Each structure stands twice: as structure tokens, then as C-alpha cells.
Amino acid sequence: MDISPDAYAFFVDGAIDQMVAIVGELGDELACGRPDLPGANSPYVILHHCLAVLDYWGGHVVAGRQVHRDRDAEFSASGPVAALIAAAAAAKLQFAEDLRTTQGASPPRQPPLASTWTGPMDTQAHALLHILAELTQHLGQAQLTRDMLVASRPAQ
């Protein structure tokens, strides 16, 4: 199966753009809020984590760039939404560059380290599928989290 970098980026960018819209809609305070559920993440954390997924799996595993990732810290991230939106735009540009280096059937340029992924990882295409699976899963999580946060706001 072959897919062009532009076609693949269409799906990745779409998921990121939808998460950007969610944090933008919620604003600084609500985007950093967490539903009252054990282990819940904020929409800010979810998007921040997804940008790290792009950088690590696209940059390190596929493109072979040296990437420092502190996965645990991703889940305590917070801050101004504008900065996160700017980071998302920059991450998409970097990912587009990384994607142009892809040789789908070739092995990863760098092995994934300290990953929770247990699926196949024999090729760069596997890493790209992992990215898309993560982003679509987390987009749904961000949508549900947004809905829960909005529903829990006191009526004005």
C-alpha cells in the first residue's frame, strides 16, 4: 500500500487541527481543566501529548532525528492556549519535513525507546500507522473531554 506524504499529512493535520480548535474554543482555563474522573487528562494535555507523538515517532523513529522526550511530563503540561496553538503549527511543519524522508518499507531509522506501543514496528510505515492511531484515539478523547468540561460549567 502506498500513500503520498501529502495524503497522509491530510489525515494527521486534520486530527491536530480539530484538537487545536477544541483548546482554542475552551480558552486557557477550561482547556487546562480535567474532568472529575480518575486519571483524566485535560484537552491541553491531550494535544501536548499528540504533538510529542508527532515529534518522537515522526522525527526520531521515521526521520532519525535526535528527539528528547519526557513522556511522563507530557501528562502534567499546562499553559496558555495561544502558545500551544503556535506549537501545533510548528509541529505540523516539522512533521511535514520528517514525512518527506519516509521510506515506508524500510526499518525505522531509530528504534522506539521507552514506548508503551506493543504492536508491530518493523517498518517506518508501522510507525506512521501508530501515529495516526494515536491521533485519532486522542482526538475522540479530546472531544469527549471538551463535552464533559463544558457540561460541568456552572450555568451563566
C-alpha positions in Angstrom: 0.0 0.0 0.0 1.4 3.4 -1.0 0.2 6.7 0.2 1.8 10.0 -0.6 3.2 12.2 2.1 0.6 14.9 1.3 -2.3 12.5 1.5 -1.0 11.1 4.9 -0.4 14.6 6.2 -4.0 15.5 5.3 -5.3 13.0 8.0 -2.7 13.9 10.6 -3.2 17.6 10.1 -7.0 17.2 10.3 -6.7 15.5 13.7 -4.3 18.1 15.0 -6.4 20.9 13.7 -9.5 19.6 15.4 -7.7 19.4 18.7 -6.4 22.9 18.2 -10.0 24.0 17.6 -11.1 22.4 20.9 -8.4 24.1 23.0 -9.0 27.3 21.2 -12.7 27.1 21.9 -12.2 26.3 25.6 -9.6 29.0 26.3 -6.8 28.9 28.9 -8.7 27.9 32.0 -11.1 25.3 30.7 -8.5 23.8 28.2 -6.3 23.0 31.2 -9.2 21.6 33.2 -9.7 17.9 33.8 -13.0 16.1 34.2 -13.7 14.7 37.6 -12.6 11.1 36.7 -9.6 9.1 37.9 -6.7 9.7 35.6 -8.4 12.1 33.3 -6.4 14.4 31.2 -7.1 18.0 30.1 -7.6 18.9 26.4 -4.3 20.8 26.7 -2.5 17.7 27.9 -4.1 15.6 25.2 -2.9 18.0 22.4 0.5 18.5 24.0 1.0 14.7 24.1 -0.1 14.4 20.5 2.5 16.9 19.4 5.1 14.9 21.3 3.9 11.8 19.5 4.4 13.5 16.1 7.9 14.7 17.1 9.0 11.4 18.6 7.5 8.9 16.2 7.8 11.0 13.1 11.1 12.7 14.0 13.0 10.1 15.9 11.7 6.8 14.6 10.9 7.7 11.0 13.3 10.6 10.1 16.1 9.6 12.5 16.3 13.0 14.2 17.6 13.1 17.8 14.5 13.9 19.9 14.4 14.3 23.6 11.0 13.2 25.0 9.8 13.3 28.6 6.6 11.3 28.2 5.7 11.5 31.9 5.9 15.3 31.8 3.5 15.5 28.9 0.7 14.5 31.2 1.2 17.4 33.6 1.5 20.1 30.9 -0.5 23.3 31.1 -0.2 26.8 30.0 -1.6 29.4 27.6 -3.6 28.1 24.8 -2.0 30.5 22.3 1.4 29.1 22.9 0.1 25.5 22.4 -1.6 26.5 19.2 1.7 28.0 17.9 3.5 24.9 19.0 0.9 22.8 17.0 1.6 24.9 13.9 5.3 24.4 14.2 4.9 20.7 14.9 2.9 20.2 11.8 5.6 21.9 9.7 8.4 19.8 11.3 6.3 16.7 10.8 5.8 17.5 7.1 9.6 17.7 6.7 10.0 14.4 8.6 7.4 12.8 6.5 9.3 13.6 3.3 12.1 11.4 4.4 9.8 8.3 4.8 10.7 5.1 3.2 7.7 3.1 4.2 9.0 -0.5 3.8 12.4 0.4 5.4 13.1 -0.3 9.0 12.8 2.6 11.5 15.8 4.9 11.4 15.9 4.9 15.2 14.3 2.3 17.4 11.4 3.4 19.6 12.7 3.5 23.1 10.6 3.5 26.3 7.4 3.1 24.4 4.1 1.8 25.5 3.4 0.5 22.0 3.2 -3.2 21.7 2.2 -3.6 18.0 4.4 -4.2 15.0 7.3 -1.8 14.5 9.3 -3.4 11.7 9.0 -0.6 9.2 8.6 3.2 9.0 5.1 2.6 7.7 4.3 0.9 11.0 5.4 4.0 12.9 3.2 6.2 10.7 0.2 3.9 11.3 0.9 4.1 15.0 1.0 8.0 14.8 -2.4 8.0 13.1 -3.9 5.5 15.5 -2.7 7.6 18.5 -4.0 10.9 17.0 -7.4 9.6 16.1 -7.8 7.9 19.5 -6.8 11.1 21.3 -9.0 13.3 19.1 -12.0 11.3 20.3 -10.7 11.6 23.9 -10.3 15.4 23.4 -13.9 15.7 22.1 -15.4 13.8 25.0 -13.3 15.7 27.5 -14.4 19.0 26.0 -18.0 17.9 26.2 -17.6 16.9 29.8 -15.9 20.1 30.8 -18.4 22.3 29.1 -21.3 20.4 30.6 -19.8 20.7 34.1 -19.5 24.5 33.9 -22.0 26.4 36.1 -24.8 28.0 34.1 -24.3 31.7 33.4 
